[in-house]
Amino acid sequence: MKHGANIYKYASQHGCDSNEIIDFSSNINSYHPKITVIPTSDMLVKYGDTTYSKLKESIKNKYKIKKSQIALYNGATSAIFGLLESLKQKRVYLYAPLYGEYEKASKENNKKIIKINRFKNLYAKPKKGSIVIFVNPSTPDGKYYNLEKLFTIWEKQNCTVILDESFLEFENLKSFRDKIKINKKLYIIQSFSKFYSCAGVRIGAIFSNKQNIKKLNTPMWNLSSFDVAFLKERLDNSKFDKKSKKLHIKNKKELVKFLENSNLFDKIYESDSNFILVKSSQAKKIFEHLLKYKILVRTCGSFDYLSDNYLRFGVKDSNLHKKLIKALKSF
């Protein structure tokens, strides 16, 4: 499994509708209140504002960043591909395991890829003038790193830094956005689909200094008017933010407890985000068993330095957690 959330494939294999699959492979916020944005005729027939000024204003207020430091894309994956296409350096260091699209985008742009095992060799020194890519909190284990020592190494080596903070917001973790002011070679990838519970709304961002943003070749009208209206409303909703974080802490503790009590896993990794990595010699059998209950979890054999003995569970709500533990108990 190269990505989570492939509910359509497994629904087809099991002869059921995709809505019947309980998707623990996805790491989207489990809190998704009813939306109030209504599509209008204007959204369909009029060209949108190509500057996305109002949305950028909401992002500016939320992320404490200047509008001139924001580039918007049709999803974070599009931002990743667009950024790696624009950067001329040919050597890329991937702090692995990490989101697989970084390797794919590097290969597509003819970069030489060197992987650093962040579990065992975190402070390995990249060659001067390279690109380094780090996801924080990491995936699939959800670990948050204090990157100050690494930034010192990267700056000494004159590296261009791509830092992905897409999973940062579920807990009160420190962002490194303030380094944009002093590090002229820092780019931060920000997905909005994870925390804001909108995988179907394809908006991602790159945060960097004004000069770097100007150099990016972002397509004109690459966001739909509905997506823009939806995300702006959700960003401006402080109640959504507070309730999400409160529910996340509760639901995460509950999921970890259920997994511990199942006695099926050799190791449950401590996570700083909204998914839990586990290890079990029976992982393949557990995966297949859960599919019989129309529960999909993320296998992790496609991640560097891991194997099919690892599974990842997204944090969901109590109702779905109870269905999961019922299925696990019958294993």
N, C-alpha and C positions, 0 to 999 in steps of 0.2 A: 504494500500500500504506500504510494508515493505522497498522497495527500489525504487529509481527513475529509469528512462531509460528502463522500461519494455515495449518497443514499440512493441515487437513481440506479446505479449499477447493482447494488445489493437487493434493491426492491425488485428489479427485473429478474435476478437470479432466483428469488424466493417467491415470485409470482404474486406480489402484493403492490399496493400503491406506495409511493415514496413517503406519503404522510403517515404511513403505519410504522415506518422505521424510527426507533428512538435513537437519536444521533448523539452518542457520547464521544464520537470521534471529533466533533466540532468544538472549537474553543470560543464560541460566541457567547456573550453575556446571556444568562438565562432569564434575566428580567427584561421583558419587552412589552411595555404597556401599549394599549391600543393607540394607534396614531390618529392625529387630528388633521394632518395635512391632506387636503382633498385635491386631486388632479383637476385642473381647469382647462377650458379651451385655450386660454392664453399660453399655458404651458406647452400645448401641442403645436399651435400655429405660429407663435412668435419665436424669433431667435432670442436666445438668452443673452445676458450680459457676459461678454467674453472675459471681463476682468474679475468676475465673481466677487465684486467688491463687498457686498453685504455678508456673504459667507466668510470671506477673509476677515471681516471685522469681528465676527463671532469667534473665529479661530484665534485671532489676535487676543481677544479678551480672555478666552479660555486658557490658552497656552502661554500667555504673557510673552508674546513675540510680535515683531513688527510685520505689517502686511507685506512690506517689501521683501521679507525673509521667507515667504510662503509660495510654493509652486504646487498647483493642484493637478491631480491625474485621475484617470478613470480606474481607481483602485490602487492599493499599495503595490501590487505586483507590476502594474504598468509603470509606476514610479521607479521601481527597481530596474526594470529593463531600460527605461528612458535614461536613468542616471548612468548606468554602466556603459550605455552606448555613447554618452557625451564625454566620459572621462577617457583621456588618451593613454594613461599608463597601462602597460601590458601585463603587469604582475599583480595578482590578487591573492591576498591571504584570507582564508575563510576560517574563522574560529568555530570549529565544528564540535558536535553536531549543531546544525542550524536549519532554517527554512530552506528547502531544496531549490527554490526558484533563484536563489543567489548563485548557485553553481550553474544552473541552466542559463541564466542571463550572462554570466561570465564567459561560458563556452560560446554562446551565440555571438559574442563580441570579441572572440579570438583572444581572450586573456589567458595567460599562463596561471594556473591555479595551484596554490600551495595550501595545504590544510594543516591547521594547528589544532591538536587535540587539547581542548580547553580543560578537560578533566585531569590531564596529566602534565601538560606542558604550557600552561597558561601564559607564562612570561617569556616565551621564545621570542627572539628579536627578529622582526621582519627586515628584509633588505631595504636600503634607503630608496625613497621615492615610490614605494609600492602603494597599492590600495589595500586597506584592511577593512574587513566586514565583521561586525559583532552584533548579535541580537541580545537585548537586555531589557527585561528578563528573557532568559534563553528558552529555546524550544528544542526537544520536547520535555525538558525537566523542570522548567519554570524557575530556575535559579536567578536571583538578582545579584549582580556583581558591582562592587565599588570599583570604578574604573580609573581612579586617579593615578595609580601606578602604571597602568597600561597607557594612559594618555601621555605620561612622561616619556615612556618608551617610544610611542608613536610620533610624538613631536620631535624627539631627538633624531629619529629616522626619517623625518620629513615626509611622513605618510599622509595620504588622503584617507580620511576616516569616514566610513559609512556605518552609522549606529542606528539600529532598528529598535525603537521604543514602543512598538505596537501593543505590547502586553503590560505596559507600565501602570495603567490607570486603575486597575482593579484594587490595588492596595496603595497606601501612602508612601510611595517610593520616590526617591530623588531623581529628577530628570537632569540630563546633561545639556539641556538647551542653552543654558547660560554661557556655555563655552563657545557658542557661535560668535560671540562678540570678540573673542581673543584668538580663536583657532580658525584661520581662514581656509582650512582644508577639511572642515567638518560638515558632513551632511547627515541629517536625521530623517529616517523614514518613519512616517506616522500613518498607521492604518486607523480608520474610524469605524470599521465594521465590527471589530472585536468588542470594545467596551460599549459602543453605542447600539449594539444589538441589531445590526442592519447589514448582514452579508449580501443581501440583494441590492443594496445601495452602493454603487461602485465609486467610492471617493477615497483617495489616499493623498498624502502630501509629502513633499520634501521641504524640510526647514534648513536654511543655510544663510550665509550672508548675502547682502543685496547683489553684489557683483556675481556671485555664483548662480543665484537665481536667474539673473538676467541672461546668462549664457545657456540656460536650459531651453531646449527647443520643445516647449509644450504645445500640443496640438490645439487649434482653435475649436471652441465648442466641444470640448471633450467630456463635459458633464451635462447630464440632462437637467432640465429645469425642475423636475419633480425631486430628483436626488438632492439638488441644492437646497430646495425649500425644506425637505425633510430634515437634512442634517443641520441646517441652521436652527430649526425649531428645537431639535434635541440638544444641541450645544448650548442653547440659551436657557434650557430647562434645568435649573439648579436642583430641583427636587429629584429629577432622574438620577443625577450624579450621586446625591446623598443616599437615596434608597438603594441604588445599585451596589454601592460599596458596603452598606449595612447587610444586605441580603447575601452578597458574595461571601463575607466573613462567616456568616451563619451556615450557608450551604457548603462551603469548602470544609469546614470542621466536620459537618455531618457526613460528607462523602468520605473523608479520610477515616473517620470512625467506622463506617460501614466496610470499607476495604480492609481495615485492620482486623475487624471482627470476623471477616470471612475466612481468615487463616489460609488463604490460597496463594499469598504472595510472599516471596522470599525477602523482598525489599520494597518499601514505599518511600519514594523520594520526597523530601521536604520541598514545597513549591511556594514561590512568591507571586504566583499568578493564578489563573482560573482553570488550571488543568493539573492532573496528578500523574506522574510517571511511576509505573510499578514494574517489578521484575518477577518472573515466575518460570520455572522449568516446564510448567504446564500451559504457558501462555497461548500456544497455538490451539490447544484443545478448549481453553476458556473462550477464546475468540469465536470458534465455531459453535460452541455451546450457546453463547449469548445470541448469535445470529438466529438460532432456532426460536428465540423469544423476540425476534425482530429488534434486537439491541445491537448497534454497531459501535465498536470501539476502535481506536487507532492502533494498528500494529506499527512497530517502530524499527523493523528490520531495514528499512530504506534509509535510516539515519546513519551517518558515519559513526563508527565506534560502538554502535549498538547492534542488537540482533533481534530475531523474532521472539526472543524470550522477554521482550519488553512490550508493554502496552501503555497507552495513555488514555485517561478518562477525563473528559471535560466536566467541569462543575455544572450541575443542573439544579433543578428545584427539588423539594422534598418528595413530591409525587413521583418524579422520575427516578430519584434515588431509591425509593422503596421498590419500584419495579426491578431496578438493577439488583438490589440485594436479594430479592425473591428468586431471581434467576440464578444468582451466584450460589445461593443456598442449595439449589437443586443440582448443582454440578457434582 
